[in-house]
Amino acid sequence: MKVVLPGFALVAGLIVMGLVGGCIGDSPEDQQAAALGNQRDGDPEHRPGQPCLACHSTEYSPGGGAFVLAGTIYMRAGDPDSAGVEGAEVIMKDKAGHQFTALTNRTGNFMVTVDSALDAPSQRARGRLRIPWQPVFPVEVSVGIDGVEKDMETLIWREGSCAGCHVGSQTGTDHVERVWFTDAP
């Protein structure tokens, strides 16, 4: 004889929905991306000067392609957010000795992704560089424009987004001005 408990399935379903619903919500990455505004269009020239890995990291990548390093290069500190330098060379060397160079796109953005199918770094259009290995931190960085190269004063230890530390103005010990190349007007 089969015993059917009609209310049991309904109650069990409601309990499961309640437990799952309690676990679903905005992650810190969701919250950070939402605070930047709704511009998730996948265009590599969008959001210059903003923390790229807020939306393009291994933990949170709704737009596809996780970046390991990404940012925006400006000519001068006072340039408008949308006026990054096109064609700047962002030269990086990781702790393992891998050296790789990304070129910035017309808004000054560059982004580095890992593609283990490659044999060597591959610069793609619009600021995208693919490398065949996971970079080992810390990473040394310098920027080259028109044959002049300037080194970053410190190493990148943890944050793959330039704007994760370079927020635009001196706001504390963990944040510095955005990445700019020269003091000349």
C-alpha positions in Angstrom: 0.0 0.0 0.0 1.3 3.4 -1.0 1.0 6.3 1.5 0.9 9.8 0.0 1.5 12.8 2.1 0.2 15.7 -0.2 1.4 18.4 2.1 4.9 17.0 2.6 6.1 17.7 -1.0 4.7 21.3 -0.8 6.3 21.9 2.6 9.7 20.4 1.5 9.6 22.5 -1.6 9.0 25.7 0.4 11.8 24.9 2.8 14.3 24.3 -0.1 13.2 27.5 -1.8 13.6 29.4 1.5 17.1 28.0 2.1 18.2 28.7 -1.5 16.6 32.1 -1.6 18.4 33.1 1.6 21.8 32.2 0.0 21.1 34.1 -3.3 22.0 37.8 -3.2 24.5 40.3 -4.4 28.1 39.2 -4.0 30.7 41.9 -3.1 31.7 41.8 -6.8 28.0 42.3 -7.9 27.8 45.3 -5.5 31.0 46.8 -6.8 30.0 46.4 -10.4 26.5 47.9 -9.7 28.1 50.9 -8.0 30.0 51.6 -11.3 26.8 51.9 -13.2 25.1 49.8 -15.9 27.7 49.7 -18.8 28.4 46.0 -19.2 28.6 46.1 -22.9 31.8 44.2 -23.5 33.4 47.1 -25.4 37.1 47.2 -24.5 37.0 51.0 -24.8 34.4 51.4 -22.1 34.9 52.6 -18.5 38.3 54.2 -18.8 39.8 54.8 -15.4 37.6 52.4 -13.6 38.6 49.2 -11.8 38.4 46.6 -14.7 38.5 43.5 -12.5 35.3 44.6 -10.7 33.5 43.1 -13.8 36.3 41.1 -15.4 37.9 38.8 -12.9 37.9 35.0 -12.4 35.4 35.5 -9.5 33.0 37.7 -11.5 33.0 37.8 -15.3 29.5 38.4 -16.7 31.0 40.1 -19.8 33.2 37.2 -20.6 37.0 36.9 -20.6 38.6 37.3 -17.1 41.4 39.7 -17.0 44.5 39.2 -14.8 45.8 42.8 -15.3 44.0 45.7 -16.8 43.8 49.5 -16.6 44.0 52.9 -18.2 47.0 55.1 -19.0 46.7 58.9 -19.2 49.2 61.4 -20.5 48.7 63.9 -17.7 47.1 63.7 -14.2 44.4 66.2 -15.1 43.2 64.7 -18.4 39.5 63.9 -18.5 38.5 60.3 -17.7 37.7 59.5 -21.4 41.1 60.9 -22.6 43.5 58.0 -22.1 46.6 57.6 -24.3 46.4 55.4 -27.4 49.4 53.3 -28.2 51.2 53.5 -24.8 53.2 50.4 -24.1 52.5 48.8 -20.7 55.6 46.7 -20.0 55.1 44.0 -17.3 57.6 41.5 -15.8 56.4 39.0 -13.3 58.3 37.3 -10.4 58.9 34.2 -12.7 60.7 36.4 -15.2 58.0 36.5 -17.9 58.0 39.8 -19.7 55.0 41.0 -21.7 53.8 44.2 -23.2 50.3 45.4 -23.8 49.4 48.3 -26.1 46.6 50.7 -25.0 43.6 51.3 -27.2 42.1 54.8 -28.1 40.7 55.3 -24.6 44.0 54.3 -23.0 42.7 50.9 -21.8 44.7 47.7 -21.8 43.7 44.3 -20.6 45.6 41.0 -20.2 44.0 37.6 -20.3 45.5 34.1 -19.9 45.2 31.7 -22.9 47.1 28.5 -22.2 46.6 27.4 -25.9 49.2 30.1 -27.0 53.0 29.6 -27.2 53.8 33.3 -26.8 52.0 36.6 -25.9 49.6 37.7 -28.6 48.5 41.4 -28.9 45.0 41.7 -30.3 43.3 44.8 -31.4 41.8 47.4 -29.1 44.1 46.9 -26.1 43.8 43.2 -25.6 46.9 41.1 -24.8 46.7 37.3 -24.4 49.5 35.5 -22.5 50.1 31.8 -22.2 50.8 31.7 -18.5 49.3 32.9 -15.2 51.5 35.8 -14.1 53.3 35.3 -10.8 53.0 38.3 -8.4 54.6 40.7 -7.7 54.7 42.3 -11.1 57.0 45.1 -12.2 55.4 47.7 -14.5 56.7 50.5 -16.7 54.9 52.6 -19.3 56.5 53.6 -22.6 55.3 56.4 -24.9 57.2 57.7 -27.9 60.5 55.9 -26.9 60.4 57.3 -23.3 59.9 54.7 -20.5 58.8 55.4 -16.9 58.8 52.8 -14.2 56.1 52.4 -11.6 57.6 53.1 -8.2 56.2 50.1 -6.5 55.4 46.5 -7.5 51.9 45.2 -8.1 51.4 42.7 -5.3 47.7 41.7 -5.4 45.4 44.0 -7.4 45.1 43.4 -11.1 43.1 46.5 -11.8 45.2 49.7 -12.0 42.2 51.7 -10.6 42.0 49.3 -7.7 44.8 51.4 -6.2 45.1 54.4 -8.6 41.7 55.9 -7.8 42.4 59.4 -9.1 43.5 61.3 -6.1 45.4 60.8 -2.9 42.8 59.4 -0.5 44.9 57.5 1.9 47.9 55.2 2.3 46.4 52.5 0.0 45.4 54.7 -2.9 47.3 57.0 -5.2 46.6 59.2 -8.3 45.6 57.5 -11.5 48.3 56.3 -13.9 49.6 59.3 -15.9 52.8 59.7 -17.8 54.0 63.3 -17.7 53.7 66.5 -15.7 54.1 68.6 -18.9 50.9 70.5 -20.0 
